[in-house]
Amino acid sequence: MILEHHFASLGEAFSSKTLVQPLFEQRLVEFNQSLATLLSIDIKSTETKRILSGEETLPSSLSMVYAGHQFGGFSPQLGDGRGVLLGEVRGQDGLLYDLHMKGAGPTPYSRRGDGRAVLRSCIREYLASEAMTALSVPSSRALALYDSREAVYRETPEAGAMLLRVAQGHIRFGHFEYFFYQGKQAELDQLIEYCLTHYYPDCLATESPLESMLIAVVKRTARMIAKWQSIGFQHGVMNTDNFSFTGETIDYGPYGFMEDYEPDWVCNHSDHEGRYAFSRQPGVGLWNLNCLMRCFSKHLERDQLIAILQCYEPELQTHYDSLMMSKMGLNSVQDMHELLPELFTILAAEKMDYSVFFRLLSHFEQGGFMLLLDEVVDRERLSNWLERYELARMKNDLAWPKVSASMLAVNPKFLLRNYLAHDAILAAERGDYLPFRRLLNVLITPFDEHPESDVLAQRAPEWGRSLEVSCSS
């Protein structure tokens, strides 16, 4: 494994040297071999194993400093409070990928915290990041999970753990906010040049590289959130320090995958005002981008920054429309726009499971209403909608079986339901990782039938509907 570290070359203003502090009786309990193959990482190498676990001292490992708007309020200095950037490896695709350890111990930015993570949160992030990748959502990924016999104190003592994460980049909107509001213009310029060189090199050949890069960031962010909305994913903590400059979903905390359709659903029970509710995510994305654009007010004119932001809504809407057309098996935007609002009204009124409905719709055959009507109380209302939907689908040139096959390829059978993660975590805390691995197996191939795992496709039982998730990890 050849470890590079370009970010360290930026200097001390951008980070602090930090070493991974291994946990007491730490064990490697899960390793993502398919991701390791992409990165040309050989876990059988003793040296590689020591580097990845933190047992080998890496003089260039560091924790990043940044700022951020958190629930609307600005925090002038944040940073990697429990994360260490080990370095970068070059994948077989020629791209560089960060290796970032979560739960590595206290850093200069821990703010009196212990810098640790608990097994519960590491398992949740491992499952979510791999599930999102399988659903074609740009996301950080999990490479390795370590548990330990070290107690970490939250509301109660919990098992300490570390998660080695991989992403194209860990630079956040908050990095730019930190240098802008600190008045550190030279460092801000340095960061801009770094991002152009490492993440948006194609923009260097344009007439205005910075403007081109920011348009690309806006569009990547819009497409990411469109994908969130189409699959029913809620991030939970959409602070600017949790938004990636490369348009990847990062920092999985109190996230959730929507089960019963509820547009104003809030998965994070610490979000008392519902700032980051599911239906508000597109608006929050634009708000965060507006915060980011302020950081370039000395580089570009106000009209230029406004024009850049105006790329957001059409990019999000166009991508969302395309995704929803695929989910519904339609090839007409007009038909989709006529059908979708009424469908959402029905799903909300019936408290219908979002992913289950679209999976059942994928099996829909001409005149085959009963499978779906059995799911609702108001059968007449849904029947009327299905008749209109059937007429719209009949406009397709493809035969019904081909349309259904295409829908089954985008509407997952398996979803990371909160109660499934809860069960996997309880078992892992007892030392049994089999439920975690069984769940992971269907989440990385969520469109396959996996008949032996049908139980993992079932709706949440009554006790599973009341589970709450918070930022505590």
N, C-alpha and C positions, 0 to 999 in steps of 0.2 A: 504494500500500500504506500503510495507516494502522497504525502500530506503537504499541501501548499498553504500559504496564509497571506493572501493579498491584503486583507483588511488590516492586519497588524502593521502593514507598511504605512498606513495613514498617520500613525503617531499617537502619542499619549493623550491628546485632546479628545480622542474618539473612544477610548476604552481604558481599562485597567488590567494589568496582567493578573490572571487568576488561574489557579490550578484546581483540577477536579479532586475532591476529597472523597475517596472511596468510602462506602458504608461498612459497618461492622458485619463481618461474615457475609459479604456480598456474593450473589450468584447470578450468572447469566441464565435467565429462565426462558427467554424467547429471542430468536434471531431471525430477521427477515432475509432469507437466502436469495429470493428473487431480486430484491433491491440491492443486496450485496453484489450479485452478479453484474447488475447494471453498472455498479461503481467499481468493479474489479477489486473487491475486498475479499480476502481469504481469511475467514475466521479460524481456520486450522493453524494459521501462523501464530506462534507463541508471541512474537513481537506485536503483531496486529491486535491480538487479544488483549495484551497489556495496555496498548495505547487506547483502545476503545473503552476499556473499563476504568481508565484513570490511574492505573497502577504505574504506568510509565509517565515520568514528568515530561511535559511539553513546554519548553520555554516560551513559545509564542502563543499559548492558549490565553484567552482573554474574556472579559465580560464587557459588553457594549454599554455606552451611556446614551440616553435619549430622554426626551420629555414626552408629554402627551396630554390630550384633552380626555379626561376620565369622567364619564357621565355628565359632560357639558362643562366641567370645571378644568382649568388648566393647571397642570403640575409641572413646574419648570425643570425639575430634574427627577428622572426615574432611572431605568437601566435594568440590566440583567441581574435581578435580585437573587436568582438561584440557577442561573444558566451560564454555561461556559462554552465559548466557541472554540472547538478543538482545531479547526482549520478547514481546508477545502480539499476535495478529491475530484479528479476528472473522470466523468462517466464515459462509457463506451460511445455515447452520443456526442462526445467532444465538449460537453458543457461542464462547468465547475459546480459542485454541490457542497454546501456547508454541512459540517458535522457539528451538532450543537447538543450539549448534554443538559438535560433538565434535572434539577434536584442535586446538583453537584456540590452543594455546601455554600456557606456564606461568601458573599462578594462585597466589594465596596459599596454596592447599591442595594444591599439587603434590607436597609432601614430597620435594623435591630431584629430582623427575622433570622431564622436558622438556615435559610437557603436550601432547605430540603423539600422533597416532594414525597407524597405518600403513595403506596401501591395503588390505592383506589383511583387517584387522578391519573397515574401513569397508564393504567389499564384502559381507562376511558379514552385517553388521548391516542393510545395505540390503536384501539378499535375504530375510533372516529376517523383518524387520518387515513387508515387503510380503506375504510368503507367509502370515504369521500373520493379517494383516488379511483376506486372501482366504479364509482358513479360519474367519472370524468370531470370531477371538480378539481381545479388547481389547488393543491394542498401540500403542506409539509407532510413528511412520512415518518414512520417509525422504523428504525433499523435494529435496535436492541433494547430489551427490557431487563433490568436488574432488580432483584428483590434483596432483602437483607433481614438480619435479626436486630437491626437498630430501631429503637422506638423513636417515633417522631410525634410530637405533641401538638394536636389541634384541639378540637373540643374534647377528645379523649386520646389516649396513646394509640398510634397506628403504626403499621409496618412501613419503614422508610424504603424508598425505591428510587431508581434513576431511569430515565428514558433518553436514549440517544436518538435525536431527531435529524432528519435530512430535509433540506430545502434549497431551492435555487438561490435564495438570499434571505437574510434575516434583518435587512434594513427596513425600518418602519417609517411611517409618516412622521412619527415622533422624533426621529433622528434629525430631520430637517427643522422641525420646530425648536429643538434644543439649541441649535447653532444660530437660528434666526433671532429668537428672543433673547439669547445671550449676547447678541450683537457681534458674533464671531464670523465676520464676513469671509475672511480667508479660509476658514475651516468649512464654511458652507460651500464656497466655490470648489474646494477640494473634494467634498462629498459629491457634488454634482458631477465633477469630472470622473470620479471613481465609478459612479452609477452608469454614466454614459459608456465608459470603457468596458465594464464588466457585465452589465445587464442589457444595455440598449446600444450596442455598437453600430447597428444599422443607422441610427439617428445621426451619427457623426458625419455622415456623408451628405446630410441635408443642409438646406440654406440656414436653418435655425435649429441646431441640435437640441437645445434645451426645450424649445417649444415642441419639437417633434417627440421628445422623450415624455413630456408631460401629457401630451395627447395620448400616447401609448399607455401610460399609467392609468389615465382616466378610463380608457376603453377596456383595459384588462380588469380594472375594478368593477366596471359596469357588468362585464360578462360573468365575472365571478358571482356577483350578487344575483344576477338573473338566474344563474344555475342554482344558487341557494333557494330562491323562491320556487323554482320549478320542482325541486325534490322535497320541499317542505323542511329545509334545514334552518335552524335558528342558532346564531353564533352565541348570543347571550351577553357578551361584553364587547361591543363594537367601539371601543376607545381608539383614538388615533395611534396609540402606542401598540395596538393589536392589529393594525392594518399594514400589510406588506407592500413595499414599493414595487415588488415584482408581480403583484396580483395573485398571490397564493393565500389560501386560508391557513392562518397560523393561530397559535395560542388557544388551544381547545380547553376551555374551562367549563363553565355551566352551560354547555351547548345542549341542543335537543333536536331530534327528528320528529316532526309533527305526526301525531297519530290521528286522533279525531280532528277533523278540519275546524280550525278556529283562527280566523284571521288576526285577532288581537292577542293571540297566545304569547305568554311570557314564560320562558323555560327557566330563567334565573330568578329564584325567589328573593334574591337580594335587590332586584330591580323593581323597587316598590312602585315607581311611577310608570313603569312600562315603557321606558325610553327606547329600549331595544326590542320591542314587541315584533313579532314576525312581519306584520303588515308595514311596519315603519322602517324595515331594513333598507329598502331602496333610498328613502329620504335621508337616512343616517349616512349612507355611503356618500351621497352628494355633500352632506354637511362636512364630513371628514375630508373630502377632497377640497372643499372650500378652505378649510383650515390649512391644508397642504399648500394651496396656491398662494396664500398670504406670504409664505416663506420665500417666494420668488418675486415679491413686489418691487425689489430693487434691480431685478434682472429683466423683467418684462413689463410692458405697459398694462394698465388696468384693463383696457379693451382686449388685449391679447389673452389675459388670464380668464376673462369672462368667456371669450370665444372657446377657450380650451375646455372650460367647465360645461359649456353648452353641448359638447360632444357626448356627455354622459347619458342623458335621458334617451336620445334616439338609439344609442348603442345598446343600452339595457333593454329597451322595449323591443327592438328588433331581434335581439338574441333570445329574449324571453318568449316572444311570439313563435320563433322557430322551434324552441324546445317544447312548448305546449302543443304546437301542431303535431310534432312527432309523438308526443304522449297520447294524443287523441287520434292519431292515424289519419289526419286531415292534410290536404294540400292547398287549402284556401285560407288565407289570413282572415278574410271577411267572415267565412263560416265559423272559424274559431272564435272571433270576436263576438259573434252573435250567440254562440252557445256557451262560452265559458262563464260569463257573469251569472247566468241562471244556474249553471251547474254548481258554482261555488255557494250560491244561496241555498240550494238543496242540500249540499254536503254539510253546511253549517247548521241548518235546521234539523237535519237528521243525526247530527253528531257522527257522521260517517267517517270511517278511517280513510285518510287521504291516499296512502299508497295502496291499500287493499282495493279501493274503488278503481283506481287506474289499472291495476293488475287484472281485475275482473273485466274491465272494459276491453282489455287487450284480448280476452277470450270471446268477446262479443261476436256472434254470428248473425247473419241476416235473419231478422225475426226472432232472435233468441233473447227475449227480454227477461225471462224468469230468473235467471241467475242473479241479475242485478236487482230486480224488484223484491226479491226475498230479503234484501238488506235494509229495506226502508219501511217506514210506517205509512207515509203518504205515497202509495203506489201509483195513484193516478197522475200526480205531478211528475214523478220520475218517468212514468210511461210516456207522457206527452213529450218530455225532453228527449227520450230515447228515439221516439219517432222522428223528431227533427234531426237528431244526430245520425240516424240511419240514412236519411235522405242526403245529408251532407257527405257521408262516407260513400254513398253510391256514385258520387261524382268522380271518385278516384278511378284512374285507368286500371289500377292493379286489382287482382282478384282478392276477395275477402281473406282467404287464408294467408296471402302474402302481406296484406296490411296488418293482420293480427300478429304475424311473426315479427314484423318491424316494430310493432308496439311492445311486444314482449321483450325486445332487446333494449328498451329504454325505460320500461316500468318495472322496477325491481320487485321480486317476490319477497326478498329478505331485507329488513330494515333494522338499523341499530336502535331497537326499542330500549327505553330506560330500564325496564324491569329485567331484560336479558343481560344488560351490562351489570346490573345490580347482582343478579345471580352468579355471574362469572366472577365478580369481585369477591363475593362472600366465599366462594369455593377457593379462589386463589389465596385468600387470607388464611385459609386452613391448609394451604400447601398443595391444593389440587388445581392444576392448570388445564385439565381436560375440558371443562365447560368453556373456558376462554378460547381454547384452540378450536373447539367445535363451532363456536360462534364466529370466530375469525374466518374459518374455512368457508362459511356461506356468505359472509360479508365481502370477501374479495372476489366472489363470483355470484353476485346477488341476483342475476337474471336467470341463472340455471335453476332447474326444478329441485334438485337435491331431495328426492322423495324420502330418503332416510332421515332428513332433518325437518320434516314438515312442522314439527312442534315449534320450531324457531321462527316460523312464519305466522304464528297465531297472534291475534290481538292481545293486548295486555289484560291480565285478570284484574279484578276489581282492586286488589291491594296494590297492583303495579301502577294504577292510574294516579295514585296519590303521592308517589315518590317525588321528592323535591331535590333540586340540585343548586348548590351555591358556589361562590368563588373559593371557598375554603378548600385547600388541597396541600 
